[in-house]
């Protein structure tokens, strides 16, 4: 294919039944270990600044993860193991630097930024080597949003964090405002200019590539379920450091019930970890941001449950708000998933997503006098309500799709 016609055809994904490889599973475990490290920023009594910092670092970490997840998804057997291992090492360095970054240590912040830059550049090089432009997530192979991160290496707080945020915003802009065909034209024009230089050999044409939907949904679901497992791990870790008494037993059962209900909603009543989302109703450009938001909410929920173990009498306002808001954000995705459904039933919207978003926020605002155990069990009831609603509806209306 010539450069002038680059992008005229989209490479079709393989029809073979693919599953996550051992390398991909290893990569996901390293990524979730980093997410757990970032979630620890929310321990104690986090304020708005702590939450904002958590969001910023989580977005950076998730962006690095999704770049290589999509690379392995498209490359399949052509995935370079060395490339993925280097990416894993870079993300491990980012995770190790998180505590120092939170404490304002310049050295740790520079290490975090440098590891992020090198990881993103590695992803860009991997895509250039494949001579492909990804339709679903153009930012995966573009380094436009990395520029502010490079500048931040010579900047101190608080300007550094604003530069990091600018880089994330630029990546989002590329994702939603720039088409893959525009990227192909830009790169083809640049390569034509470079090929005119003496000694340069003209490379082959670029092509468009799409992600393999089933394999990608499996990877996204694996990431979510590992984050849920991290929630259990945080409760266990916190419980090991406090006296074992009746309130702790009750809280442990309630926390496990809450995480179990979220698991059921995400995988028995959802798709790729997103509750009430049906397969194929949303394009990847819309589904991937939903997954990022979902994983961020669940990691925050896990952190809040771990912090709540230390306050079994009553929850501090910050912890209660974090716990309830994380669950409300999780159910907000049900409403967004409703927008992608073919049959948009207002009754279902008013009976499930709306109350499940509103009730946790009401509990956060007016539950200051409630005990920790009461708050968590009320959240369990909120999480169970969509499941009970669907079961009751199935009995009354056999064959309905919910």
C-alpha positions in Angstrom: 0.0 0.0 0.0 1.4 3.4 -0.9 1.6 6.3 1.6 -0.9 8.2 -0.4 -3.5 5.5 0.1 -2.4 4.6 3.7 -5.4 3.9 5.9 -7.7 2.9 3.0 -8.2 -0.5 4.5 -8.6 -1.6 8.1 -6.8 -4.8 9.0 -9.3 -7.3 10.2 -8.8 -9.0 13.6 -8.1 -12.7 13.8 -11.1 -14.9 14.2 -9.2 -17.4 16.3 -10.4 -17.9 19.9 -7.8 -16.0 21.9 -7.2 -15.8 25.6 -4.8 -13.8 27.7 -1.3 -15.2 27.5 0.9 -15.9 30.5 2.9 -12.8 29.6 -0.3 -10.7 29.5 -1.4 -12.0 32.9 2.0 -11.3 34.4 1.8 -7.8 33.0 -1.7 -7.3 34.5 -0.5 -8.4 37.9 2.3 -5.9 37.9 -0.1 -3.2 36.7 -2.6 -3.9 39.5 0.2 -3.9 42.1 0.9 -0.4 40.9 -2.8 0.5 41.2 -2.8 -0.8 44.8 0.2 1.3 45.6 -1.6 4.4 44.2 -4.8 3.5 46.1 -2.8 3.7 49.4 -2.8 7.5 48.8 -6.4 7.4 50.0 -5.7 5.7 53.3 -6.3 7.6 56.5 -8.6 10.6 56.0 -8.0 11.8 52.5 -8.8 15.4 51.5 -9.8 16.7 48.1 -6.1 17.3 47.3 -5.3 13.6 48.0 -8.2 12.5 45.9 -7.1 14.7 43.0 -3.6 13.4 43.3 -4.9 9.8 43.3 -6.9 10.5 40.1 -3.9 12.0 38.4 -1.5 9.2 39.1 -4.2 6.5 38.4 -4.9 8.0 35.0 -1.1 8.0 34.2 -0.7 4.4 35.3 -3.8 3.2 33.5 -2.8 5.0 30.3 0.6 3.3 30.3 -1.1 0.0 30.9 -3.7 0.3 28.1 -1.0 1.3 25.6 0.6 -2.1 25.9 -2.6 -4.0 26.5 -3.8 -2.8 23.0 -0.4 -3.5 21.5 -0.5 -7.1 22.6 -4.1 -7.3 21.6 -3.4 -6.3 18.0 0.1 -7.9 17.7 -1.1 -11.3 19.0 1.7 -13.8 18.2 3.8 -10.9 16.9 4.1 -9.4 20.4 7.7 -8.8 21.4 8.2 -10.2 24.8 11.2 -8.0 25.5 9.1 -4.9 24.8 6.4 -5.9 27.2 8.9 -6.8 29.9 10.6 -3.4 29.6 7.1 -1.8 30.0 6.5 -3.9 33.1 9.8 -2.7 34.6 8.9 0.9 33.8 5.5 0.6 35.5 7.1 -1.2 38.5 9.4 1.8 38.9 6.4 4.2 38.6 4.6 2.2 41.4 7.7 2.2 43.6 8.0 6.0 43.3 4.4 6.7 44.3 4.9 7.2 48.1 7.8 9.6 47.6 5.8 11.5 44.9 3.0 11.9 47.4 5.3 13.2 50.0 6.7 15.8 47.6 10.1 14.3 47.1 11.6 15.8 43.9 13.8 12.7 43.1 10.9 10.3 43.3 8.7 12.6 41.3 11.3 12.9 38.5 11.8 9.1 38.6 8.0 8.6 38.2 7.8 11.1 35.3 10.9 9.7 33.6 9.6 6.1 33.9 6.2 7.2 32.5 7.9 9.1 29.6 10.1 6.1 28.7 7.2 3.7 28.9 5.1 5.8 26.6 8.0 6.3 24.1 8.5 2.5 24.1 4.8 2.0 23.2 5.2 4.6 20.4 8.2 2.7 19.0 6.4 -0.6 19.2 3.6 0.8 17.1 6.0 2.4 14.6 7.7 -0.9 14.2 4.4 -2.5 13.3 3.6 0.2 10.7 0.1 0.4 12.1 -2.2 3.0 13.5 -4.8 1.9 16.0 -8.3 3.0 15.2 -9.8 2.5 18.7 -7.2 4.5 20.7 -4.9 6.7 18.6 -3.2 8.1 21.8 -1.7 4.6 22.4 0.9 5.3 19.7 1.3 9.1 19.9 3.6 10.9 22.3 1.9 14.3 22.0 0.7 14.1 25.6 4.1 13.1 26.9 5.6 16.5 26.1 4.4 18.2 29.4 5.8 15.2 31.3 9.2 15.8 29.8 9.1 19.5 30.7 8.1 18.5 34.3 11.5 16.9 34.8 12.9 20.4 35.3 10.0 21.8 37.2 9.1 21.8 40.9 5.8 21.5 42.8 3.0 22.5 42.3 3.7 23.3 38.6 4.9 19.8 38.0 1.5 18.3 38.8 -0.3 20.8 36.6 2.0 19.7 33.7 1.2 16.1 34.4 -2.5 16.9 34.3 -2.0 18.8 31.0 -0.4 15.7 29.5 -3.3 13.5 30.5 -5.8 16.1 29.0 -3.8 16.2 25.8 -4.0 12.4 25.6 -7.7 12.5 26.1 -8.0 15.2 23.4 -6.1 13.0 20.9 -8.3 10.0 21.8 -11.6 11.8 21.2 -10.8 14.6 18.7 -8.3 13.0 16.4 -9.2 10.2 14.0 -6.8 7.4 13.2 -6.9 8.3 9.5 -5.7 11.8 10.5 -2.8 10.2 12.3 -2.0 8.1 9.3 -1.9 11.1 7.0 0.3 13.1 9.4 2.8 10.2 9.8 2.8 9.5 6.1 3.5 13.1 5.3 6.3 13.2 7.8 7.9 10.1 6.5 7.7 11.4 2.9 9.6 14.4 4.0 12.2 12.3 5.9 12.6 9.9 2.9 13.8 12.8 0.8 16.9 13.2 3.0 20.1 11.7 1.7 20.7 8.1 2.9 17.1 7.6 4.0 15.2 4.5 2.8 11.5 5.0 2.3 9.5 2.7 4.6 6.4 0.7 3.6 2.9 2.2 3.9 0.9 2.5 7.1 -2.2 0.5 7.8 -5.1 0.8 10.2 -5.7 -1.8 12.9 -8.6 -2.6 15.1 -8.5 -4.3 18.5 -9.9 -7.8 18.9 -13.0 -7.2 20.9 -13.3 -10.6 22.7 -9.7 -10.7 23.7 -9.8 -7.0 24.8 -12.9 -7.6 26.9 -11.2 -10.5 28.6 -8.2 -8.4 29.5 -10.4 -5.5 30.8 -12.4 -8.0 32.9 -9.2 -9.6 34.3 -8.0 -6.2 35.4 -11.2 -5.4 37.2 -11.4 -8.8 39.0 -7.8 -8.4 40.1 -8.6 -4.9 41.5 -11.6 -6.5 43.4 -9.2 -9.1 44.8 -7.0 -6.3 45.9 -10.0 -4.9 47.9 -10.2 -8.2 49.8 -6.4 -8.1 50.3 -6.6 -4.6 51.8 -9.3 -5.6 54.3 -7.2 -8.6 55.3 -4.1 -6.6 55.7 -5.8 -3.9 57.8 -7.6 -6.6 59.9 -4.2 -8.1 60.8 -3.2 -4.9 62.7 -6.3 -4.4 64.9 -7.8 -6.4 67.8 -10.1 -9.2 66.6 -13.5 -8.6 68.2 -17.2 -8.9 67.2 -17.3 -5.6 65.3 -14.4 -6.6 63.1 -16.1 -10.0 62.4 -19.3 -8.2 61.3 -17.4 -5.6 59.2 -15.4 -8.3 57.5 -18.6 -10.2 56.4 -20.2 -7.0 55.2 -17.1 -5.9 53.3 -16.8 -9.3 51.6 -20.5 -9.2 50.8 -20.1 -5.8 49.2 -17.2 -6.8 47.0 -19.1 -10.0 46.1 -22.2 -8.1 45.0 -20.0 -5.8 42.9 -18.4 -8.9 41.3 -21.8 -10.3 40.4 -22.9 -7.0 38.9 -19.7 -6.6 36.9 -19.5 -10.1 35.5 -22.9 -11.8 35.8 -24.9 -8.7 34.9 -22.3 -6.8 32.9 -19.6 -7.1 30.3 -15.8 -6.6 30.6 -16.4 -5.6 34.2 -18.8 -2.8 33.5 -22.2 -3.3 35.1 -25.2 -3.7 32.9 -23.1 -3.3 29.7 -23.9 -5.6 26.9 -21.3 -6.9 24.5 -20.8 -4.9 21.4 -23.1 -1.9 22.2 -20.3 0.6 22.7 -17.2 1.2 20.5 -13.8 0.8 22.1 -13.2 4.6 22.2 -16.2 4.8 24.6 -15.8 1.5 26.4 -12.1 2.1 27.4 -12.8 5.4 29.3 -15.6 3.6 31.1 -13.2 0.8 32.2 -10.7 3.4 33.4 -13.4 5.1 35.5 -14.7 1.8 36.8 -11.2 0.5 37.8 -10.5 3.9 39.5 -13.8 3.7 41.5 -13.1 0.1 42.6 -9.6 0.8 43.6 -10.9 3.8 45.7 -13.6 1.5 47.2 -10.9 -1.0 48.2 -8.8 1.7 49.8 -11.9 3.0 51.7 -12.7 -0.5 53.0 -9.2 -1.0 54.1 -9.2 2.4 55.9 -12.6 1.7 57.5 -11.1 -1.3 59.5 -9.4 1.2 61.7 -12.6 3.0 62.5 -15.1 0.3 63.4 -17.2 2.7 65.7 -18.0 5.5 63.2 -16.3 6.5 60.0 -14.5 9.8 59.6 -16.3 12.1 57.2 -13.6 11.8 54.6 -13.6 7.9 54.7 -17.4 7.8 54.6 -17.5 10.1 51.6 -14.8 8.1 49.8 -16.5 4.8 50.4 -20.0 6.0 49.3 -18.8 8.1 46.4 -16.8 5.3 45.0 -19.8 3.0 45.0 -22.0 5.8 43.5 -19.4 6.3 40.8 -19.5 2.6 40.0 -23.3 2.7 39.6 -23.0 5.8 37.5 -21.6 3.5 34.8 -25.0 1.7 34.8 -26.6 4.9 33.6 -23.9 5.4 31.0 -24.3 1.8 29.8 -28.0 2.4 29.5 -27.3 5.1 26.8 -25.7 2.4 24.7 -28.6 -0.1 25.0 -30.9 -0.6 22.0 -34.0 -0.7 24.3 -33.6 2.3 26.6 -36.3 1.7 29.2 -36.9 4.6 31.5 -38.4 2.5 34.1 -35.2 0.5 34.5 -33.1 3.7 34.5 -35.3 5.2 37.3 -35.4 1.9 39.3 -31.7 0.9 39.1 -29.0 3.4 38.2 -30.7 6.5 39.6 -31.4 5.2 43.2 -28.1 3.3 43.3 -26.2 6.5 42.5 -28.3 8.7 44.8 -28.6 6.6 47.9 -24.8 6.2 48.6 -24.4 10.0 48.2 -27.3 10.6 50.6 -25.7 8.1 53.0 -22.4 10.0 52.7 -24.0 13.3 53.5 -26.4 12.3 56.3 -24.8 9.2 57.8 -22.4 10.8 60.2 -24.1 9.3 63.2 -24.4 5.8 61.8 -22.0 3.1 62.9 -19.4 1.8 60.4 -21.1 -1.6 60.3 -24.5 0.1 59.5 -23.0 2.2 56.7 -21.3 -0.8 55.0 -24.4 -3.1 55.3 -26.6 -0.3 53.8 -24.2 -0.2 50.9 -24.5 -3.9 50.5 -28.2 -3.6 50.2 -27.7 -0.9 47.5 -25.4 -3.2 45.6 -27.8 -6.1 45.9 -30.9 -4.1 44.7 -30.1 -4.3 41.0 -29.7 -8.1 41.2 -32.9 -8.5 43.1 -34.7 -6.2 40.7 -33.6 -8.2 37.7 -34.6 -11.5 39.3 -38.0 -10.2 40.2 -38.5 -8.8 36.7 -37.4 -12.0 35.1 -40.1 -13.9 37.1 -42.8 -11.3 36.1 -41.7 -10.9 32.5 -40.0 -14.1 31.2 -37.7 -13.4 28.2 -37.1 -9.7 29.0 -33.6 -8.5 28.5 -33.5 -6.1 31.5 
